């Protein structure tokens, strides 16, 4: 069964002319076929995709990647330099804060203006005005000039217009995030109903959890080109990996030289995770081998786990755990059952100290590492976000 296309973006480019000096624009306009004084900047470059009726599609990417540009072209605010865009049905949009509002008009006047910009008739707005103002819930401010509005009041009124005119396609830019919690709850409740009624939603956000949880599909734009298009969770994972790769890695692995004949009383000979790749919830094993140059029967073993920026995530220490070591053990295994680490790369330092952890016999920093991938729930969403997933129970 063929799906019905709601939005079709075909080989679309948006090019802006950039001039070094204002006079360069004048020179070029005077001699149209002469020397070019501008550089072409591609806000979008040959982008194509289709959005089907009833889909919820998130668009992600860094600032300047072309997200808002493509939304403005879908809604008709901007025209493509090249390519074609086709939208089937009525379209409603909540773009950046204040878009389509005249600051000198009252809230009510701006409802009619905003509706007209989106192509809706005065009769339709007449029929919906009470519902719009009730949803916006800004009281007497509806009859005041919007230049007096706070950002939250702007968002309330703009969203009330966008969601209450029964569009076939709803476009939402990041502007929704400025509302207060009560407004956001009401807004997302309405979006859920909108979704249940099979309407099409195109949603731009920097919040990956929002894209994962709300959208079926995600499109990743990067420097004006489409870098990835697919299942929301898969695209969000790839985008998060890309963002992580931009962060400066301050840690480099320091392999232990097995030929190093240091004369410490105790030397760390080897440190190895049993495997390199784990999922959240797996049992992690880290094996530690020691060499003894003298008889030492009271000592402590410590393991520090760092993230890729060199920040301590957690540590494990026999002294802190009230474990008294009274023999010369050549091998230790640290077992971390049902680990709570989240997706990322982790690095290991090992310290062998006296029994009070006052001074080290030997210390090896960043001698091994392992990576964690997130487990997914039944909806394909990572089971947690942040730095770690704490063990927990739900009691009803």
Backbone torsions as a table, in degrees:
resi	resn	phi	psi	omega
1	UNK	NA	125.3	-178.7
2	UNK	-76.7	135.2	176.7
3	UNK	-80.7	147.4	178.8
4	UNK	-84.8	127.0	-178.6
5	UNK	-79.6	126.3	177.3
6	UNK	-94.7	-39.0	180.0
7	UNK	-135.2	128.3	177.1
8	UNK	-125.3	119.2	177.7
9	UNK	-110.9	115.9	-171.5
10	UNK	-122.7	111.1	175.3
11	UNK	49.2	48.9	-174.6
12	UNK	-89.6	132.1	173.0
13	UNK	-129.6	145.8	173.0
14	UNK	-128.8	116.1	-174.2
15	UNK	-115.6	132.4	175.0
16	UNK	-114.2	145.7	176.3
17	UNK	-92.6	125.5	179.8
18	UNK	-109.0	127.7	-179.7
19	UNK	-113.7	141.9	177.8
20	UNK	-71.1	-36.3	-177.5
21	UNK	-136.5	149.6	177.3
22	UNK	-57.8	-32.5	-178.6
23	UNK	-67.6	-25.5	179.0
24	UNK	-64.8	-35.8	177.0
25	UNK	-63.5	-42.5	178.9
26	UNK	-63.6	-44.6	-179.7
27	UNK	-59.0	-42.4	-177.4
28	UNK	-69.0	-34.8	-179.8
29	UNK	-72.9	-30.6	179.9
30	UNK	-72.4	-39.5	-179.6
31	UNK	-118.3	81.5	-171.9
32	UNK	-62.7	-27.6	-178.4
33	UNK	-106.4	14.5	-180.0
34	UNK	-93.6	-147.6	-178.0
35	UNK	-64.8	140.0	175.4
36	UNK	-85.1	132.8	179.8
37	UNK	-109.6	6.1	-176.3
38	UNK	-117.2	164.6	170.1
39	UNK	-114.5	141.2	177.5
40	UNK	-82.8	127.2	175.0
41	UNK	-113.4	121.1	-178.7
42	UNK	-92.4	101.2	172.7
43	UNK	-68.3	-33.6	170.8
44	UNK	-137.6	142.3	-175.8
45	UNK	-134.7	100.2	174.7
46	UNK	55.1	54.0	-178.5
47	UNK	-95.0	133.1	178.2
48	UNK	-135.6	137.7	170.0
49	UNK	-167.7	161.6	175.8
50	UNK	-122.6	140.8	174.8
51	UNK	-119.4	127.2	-173.7
52	UNK	-94.0	156.0	-178.8
53	UNK	-56.7	131.0	178.9
54	UNK	87.1	-5.5	179.4
55	UNK	-78.8	152.6	171.6
56	UNK	-116.9	108.7	-171.9
57	UNK	-116.0	126.1	175.7
58	UNK	-97.7	142.3	176.0
59	UNK	-116.6	123.0	-176.4
60	UNK	-123.0	165.1	178.9
61	UNK	151.6	163.2	179.1
62	UNK	-67.1	165.5	172.7
63	UNK	-58.0	134.4	-179.2
64	UNK	86.7	7.2	-177.4
65	UNK	-82.7	-14.8	179.0
66	UNK	111.9	7.1	-176.7
67	UNK	-61.9	-55.6	-178.0
68	UNK	-66.5	-32.9	179.0
69	UNK	-61.7	-45.8	-178.6
70	UNK	-67.3	-34.8	176.7
71	UNK	-64.5	-42.8	-179.1
72	UNK	-64.5	-32.7	178.4
73	UNK	-76.0	-34.7	176.2
74	UNK	-63.4	-38.9	-178.7
75	UNK	-83.0	-9.3	178.4
76	UNK	90.6	3.4	177.4
77	UNK	-67.9	-36.5	175.2
78	UNK	-118.9	154.6	174.9
79	UNK	-109.2	142.7	179.1
80	UNK	-67.0	148.2	170.3
81	UNK	-72.3	-39.9	176.5
82	UNK	-139.8	157.6	175.3
83	UNK	92.0	179.5	-175.7
84	UNK	-133.7	148.3	175.0
85	UNK	-129.6	131.1	179.5
86	UNK	-125.9	128.5	177.8
87	UNK	-123.4	128.2	178.3
88	UNK	-100.3	123.6	178.9
89	UNK	98.7	178.3	179.2
90	UNK	-74.5	139.7	-179.2
91	UNK	-121.3	138.9	177.9
92	UNK	-131.2	145.1	-172.7
93	UNK	-138.8	141.0	168.6
94	UNK	-117.0	94.8	-177.3
95	UNK	-92.1	-158.3	-176.6
96	UNK	-60.9	156.3	-171.3
97	UNK	-53.5	126.3	175.8
98	UNK	88.4	-4.7	180.0
99	UNK	-63.5	130.5	179.0
100	UNK	82.4	8.1	179.8
101	UNK	-111.3	138.7	173.8
102	UNK	-99.0	118.7	-174.8
103	UNK	-62.4	-20.4	-178.8
104	UNK	-85.2	-14.1	-179.8
105	UNK	-87.5	158.2	173.7
106	UNK	-75.3	170.5	177.7
107	UNK	-58.9	-45.2	-179.1
108	UNK	-63.3	-44.2	179.5
109	UNK	-62.0	-36.4	179.5
110	UNK	-72.2	-27.6	173.7
111	UNK	-59.4	-47.5	179.3
112	UNK	-66.1	-40.5	178.4
113	UNK	-63.1	-47.1	-178.4
114	UNK	-63.1	-41.8	177.9
115	UNK	-62.6	-41.0	178.9
116	UNK	-64.0	-40.7	178.5
117	UNK	-60.4	-36.5	-180.0
118	UNK	-84.1	1.5	173.8
119	UNK	90.1	15.7	-179.8
120	UNK	-94.8	145.7	-176.3
121	UNK	-75.9	160.6	176.9
122	UNK	-64.1	-36.5	179.2
123	UNK	-60.6	-41.0	179.2
124	UNK	-64.2	-44.2	-179.7
125	UNK	-66.3	-37.3	176.1
126	UNK	-57.0	-43.1	-177.9
127	UNK	-70.5	-24.7	-173.7
128	UNK	-105.3	-6.5	-169.0
129	UNK	-60.2	-41.1	-179.2
130	UNK	-65.5	-41.2	179.1
131	UNK	-65.2	-39.4	179.9
132	UNK	-64.2	-48.1	-177.8
133	UNK	-67.6	-34.5	177.8
134	UNK	-65.5	-42.0	179.9
135	UNK	-67.7	-42.1	-178.8
136	UNK	-64.2	-36.2	175.1
137	UNK	53.1	52.3	177.6
138	UNK	-110.9	9.8	173.6
139	UNK	60.5	-139.2	-176.5
140	UNK	-67.4	-13.6	178.4
141	UNK	-65.3	-17.7	177.2
142	UNK	-59.5	-22.0	-177.6
143	UNK	-106.8	13.6	176.8
144	UNK	-108.7	158.9	177.1
145	UNK	-62.3	138.0	-174.2
146	UNK	-71.8	-11.6	176.5
147	UNK	-66.5	-12.7	176.4
148	UNK	-89.0	-5.2	-172.1
149	UNK	-78.5	149.1	167.4
150	UNK	-79.9	168.8	178.8
151	UNK	-61.5	-36.3	179.1
152	UNK	-65.1	-38.6	178.9
153	UNK	-68.3	-39.2	173.8
154	UNK	-54.7	-50.8	-176.2
155	UNK	-61.8	-42.6	179.7
156	UNK	-57.9	-49.5	-175.8
157	UNK	-68.8	-43.5	-178.3
158	UNK	-63.5	-43.7	-179.9
159	UNK	-67.7	-37.7	179.1
160	UNK	-59.8	-40.4	177.7
161	UNK	-66.9	-48.4	-173.9
162	UNK	-61.8	-38.6	-171.0
163	UNK	-90.4	-19.4	-172.2
164	UNK	-102.4	7.8	178.3
165	UNK	-102.2	15.8	175.6
166	UNK	53.0	55.7	179.6
167	UNK	-77.2	159.7	172.3
168	UNK	-83.6	-32.0	180.0
169	UNK	-127.3	125.1	178.9
170	UNK	-112.0	127.3	179.7
171	UNK	-110.0	125.7	-179.4
172	UNK	-128.0	120.3	173.3
173	UNK	-91.2	-175.8	-174.1
174	UNK	-62.7	-10.1	-172.1
175	UNK	-55.5	-27.2	-176.7
176	UNK	-62.1	-24.7	-174.2
177	UNK	-71.0	-10.8	-176.9
178	UNK	-83.3	-13.3	-178.3
179	UNK	-70.4	162.0	176.9
180	UNK	-74.1	173.3	-173.5
181	UNK	-62.3	-40.2	-179.0
182	UNK	-63.7	-41.3	178.8
183	UNK	-67.3	-41.8	179.4
184	UNK	-62.3	-39.5	178.6
185	UNK	-61.3	-46.0	-179.9
186	UNK	-64.4	-39.6	-178.5
187	UNK	-65.5	-47.5	-178.0
188	UNK	-70.9	-28.9	173.7
189	UNK	-63.4	-40.8	178.1
190	UNK	-68.2	-36.9	178.2
191	UNK	-63.8	-36.9	177.9
192	UNK	-62.7	-42.4	177.3
193	UNK	-64.4	-40.3	177.9
194	UNK	-58.8	-43.4	178.6
195	UNK	-65.0	-43.7	-179.2
196	UNK	-63.9	-26.3	179.4
197	UNK	-84.8	6.3	174.7
198	UNK	77.7	19.8	177.9
199	UNK	-80.6	161.2	-178.3
200	UNK	-95.0	133.8	-179.5
201	UNK	-127.9	130.7	172.7
202	UNK	-115.8	123.4	-165.5
203	UNK	-129.5	119.5	175.9
204	UNK	-104.3	129.3	179.2
205	UNK	-157.7	150.8	170.9
206	UNK	-87.4	-6.7	-178.6
207	UNK	-87.0	103.6	179.5
208	UNK	-63.1	-39.2	175.6
209	UNK	-58.2	-38.1	178.2
210	UNK	-64.1	-42.5	178.8
211	UNK	-64.9	-45.0	-179.6
212	UNK	-61.1	-45.6	-172.0
213	UNK	-76.6	-30.4	-171.0
214	UNK	-103.0	-29.4	-169.6
215	UNK	-101.6	148.6	172.9
216	UNK	-79.8	-36.7	-170.2
217	UNK	-134.5	156.5	174.9
218	UNK	-136.8	145.7	175.3
219	UNK	-120.0	125.2	-179.4
220	UNK	-101.8	115.6	174.8
221	UNK	-99.8	138.6	-178.8
222	UNK	-141.0	116.2	179.8
223	UNK	50.9	42.3	173.5
224	UNK	84.9	0.6	178.0
225	UNK	-119.7	157.0	176.8
226	UNK	-82.5	114.0	-177.2
227	UNK	-91.6	-31.0	-177.8
228	UNK	-159.3	146.5	179.6
229	UNK	-147.0	119.9	-178.5
230	UNK	179.2	-160.6	178.8
231	UNK	-56.0	134.5	-171.2
232	UNK	-53.5	-47.6	-175.9
233	UNK	-64.1	-39.9	-179.2
234	UNK	-65.6	-44.7	-179.6
235	UNK	-66.1	-40.8	179.0
236	UNK	-63.2	-39.1	177.3
237	UNK	-61.2	-45.9	-179.5
238	UNK	-64.7	-39.6	178.9
239	UNK	-66.5	-40.9	177.9
240	UNK	-63.3	-39.8	176.3
241	UNK	-61.2	-39.5	179.2
242	UNK	-64.9	-45.4	179.3
243	UNK	-61.0	-42.3	178.8
244	UNK	-62.5	-35.7	-178.2
245	UNK	-68.2	-20.3	179.3
246	UNK	-77.5	-20.4	179.4
247	UNK	-74.4	139.3	-178.6
248	UNK	-68.1	122.1	176.6
249	UNK	-82.4	118.9	-177.2
250	UNK	-95.6	-4.8	-176.2
251	UNK	-107.4	134.5	170.0
252	UNK	-124.6	137.4	-179.7
253	UNK	-66.0	136.5	177.1
254	UNK	-113.4	100.7	-178.7
255	UNK	-68.5	144.2	178.8
256	UNK	-79.2	127.5	177.2
257	UNK	-81.3	111.4	-176.8
258	UNK	-67.3	-17.4	179.4
259	UNK	-91.9	3.9	-178.9
260	UNK	-74.2	117.8	-178.3
261	UNK	-101.9	58.0	178.7
262	UNK	-69.4	145.3	-174.1
263	UNK	-96.8	31.4	173.4
264	UNK	-66.7	154.6	174.9
265	UNK	-61.5	-36.6	176.1
266	UNK	-131.1	131.4	177.4
267	UNK	-116.3	140.9	172.2
268	UNK	-82.1	118.1	-175.3
269	UNK	-91.9	-38.4	-176.4
270	UNK	-160.1	147.3	175.4
271	UNK	-138.2	122.4	-178.8
272	UNK	-145.0	128.7	165.3
273	UNK	-69.8	146.1	-178.4
274	UNK	-62.4	-37.5	171.4
275	UNK	-135.1	166.4	-175.3
276	UNK	-94.3	-24.2	-172.8
277	UNK	-123.7	127.7	-179.1
278	UNK	-130.2	165.2	167.7
279	UNK	-106.5	153.6	170.8
280	UNK	-53.3	130.7	-178.9
281	UNK	98.8	-15.7	176.3
282	UNK	-71.7	159.1	171.8
283	UNK	-86.0	127.3	-179.8
284	UNK	-101.9	135.5	175.2
285	UNK	-119.7	128.1	175.5
286	UNK	-121.1	118.3	-178.1
287	UNK	-97.1	135.7	-178.3
288	UNK	-126.0	128.4	176.7
289	UNK	-112.7	137.6	-178.8
290	UNK	-121.5	153.1	169.1
291	UNK	-119.5	140.5	179.2
292	UNK	-112.5	124.2	174.0
293	UNK	-95.7	-18.3	175.7
294	UNK	-141.3	165.8	179.3
295	UNK	-77.8	114.7	176.0
296	UNK	-133.7	118.8	-177.2
297	UNK	-112.7	-4.1	177.0
298	UNK	-124.9	109.7	-177.7
299	UNK	-158.5	171.3	179.6
300	UNK	-126.4	152.9	179.0
301	UNK	-121.3	128.1	179.8
302	UNK	-126.9	144.2	176.9
303	UNK	-128.7	127.6	177.5
304	UNK	-113.1	133.8	178.0
305	UNK	-108.0	126.5	179.6
306	UNK	-114.3	153.7	169.0
307	UNK	-88.6	-178.6	-172.9
308	UNK	-69.4	-14.3	177.0
309	UNK	-91.4	0.9	179.5
310	UNK	86.9	11.4	176.6
311	UNK	-86.9	139.4	178.9
312	UNK	-70.6	125.0	176.5
313	UNK	-88.1	-47.5	177.0
314	UNK	-166.4	172.4	176.2
315	UNK	-144.9	158.9	178.2
316	UNK	-130.9	136.8	-175.0
317	UNK	-151.5	129.8	-178.5
318	UNK	-65.5	-32.0	179.3
319	UNK	-66.7	-46.0	178.5
320	UNK	-64.5	-29.4	179.7
321	UNK	-86.1	7.6	179.7
322	UNK	58.1	36.9	175.9
323	UNK	-100.8	121.3	179.7
324	UNK	-96.2	115.1	178.2
325	UNK	-93.5	123.9	-176.6
326	UNK	-129.3	29.9	177.6
327	UNK	-151.4	162.3	-179.3
328	UNK	-90.6	86.1	179.0
329	UNK	-86.0	128.9	180.0
330	UNK	-83.8	-20.9	-176.9
331	UNK	-132.8	137.0	174.6
332	UNK	-128.5	150.8	170.8
333	UNK	-129.8	121.8	170.8
334	UNK	-91.0	120.9	178.5
335	UNK	-108.5	127.0	178.1
336	UNK	-114.5	95.7	-176.5
337	UNK	-74.9	143.1	175.9
338	UNK	45.3	58.0	-173.1
339	UNK	-54.3	148.1	-178.2
340	UNK	-104.2	9.7	179.3
341	UNK	-69.9	148.1	176.1
342	UNK	-104.5	175.3	-173.5
343	UNK	-50.8	129.3	178.3
344	UNK	155.6	178.8	176.8
345	UNK	-101.6	140.1	-177.1
346	UNK	-131.3	150.9	-174.9
347	UNK	-129.4	150.7	-169.4
348	UNK	-118.9	130.9	167.1
349	UNK	-117.3	146.0	-178.9
350	UNK	-127.2	136.8	179.5
351	UNK	-128.1	132.4	170.3
352	UNK	-110.0	118.7	-173.5
353	UNK	-122.1	178.1	170.9
354	UNK	-71.2	174.4	-172.7
355	UNK	-69.2	-8.4	176.7
356	UNK	-111.6	6.7	-179.4
357	UNK	56.6	39.3	179.8
358	UNK	-91.2	-33.7	179.7
359	UNK	-147.9	154.2	-178.7
360	UNK	-92.3	139.7	165.3
361	UNK	-79.0	-38.6	177.9
362	UNK	-156.2	149.6	177.6
363	UNK	-144.5	132.0	177.6
364	UNK	-127.5	116.4	-177.5
365	UNK	-95.2	135.2	173.2
366	UNK	54.5	47.6	-175.7
367	UNK	-90.1	-9.9	179.1
368	UNK	-156.9	169.1	179.6
369	UNK	-155.6	168.7	175.5
370	UNK	-153.4	163.1	179.2
371	UNK	-122.1	151.5	-179.8
372	UNK	-121.4	136.4	170.3
373	UNK	-114.2	146.4	-176.0
374	UNK	-77.3	141.2	167.2
375	UNK	-75.1	154.9	179.9
376	UNK	-114.1	150.1	175.2
377	UNK	-81.6	-172.9	-176.0
378	UNK	-66.1	-18.7	178.1
379	UNK	-94.0	3.0	-179.7
380	UNK	81.8	16.7	-179.3
381	UNK	-99.9	137.2	176.5
382	UNK	-52.8	140.5	-173.9
383	UNK	-69.5	-13.0	179.2
384	UNK	-160.8	162.4	172.2
385	UNK	-131.6	163.4	179.1
386	UNK	111.0	-139.4	-177.1
387	UNK	-103.3	-29.9	178.5
388	UNK	-158.0	165.6	177.5
389	UNK	-115.0	110.1	-177.8
390	UNK	-73.5	141.4	171.4
391	UNK	-62.4	140.8	-173.8
392	UNK	-159.8	165.9	175.6
393	UNK	-134.5	147.6	172.0
394	UNK	-105.4	128.9	-179.0
395	UNK	-121.3	123.3	179.5
396	UNK	-110.0	NA	NA
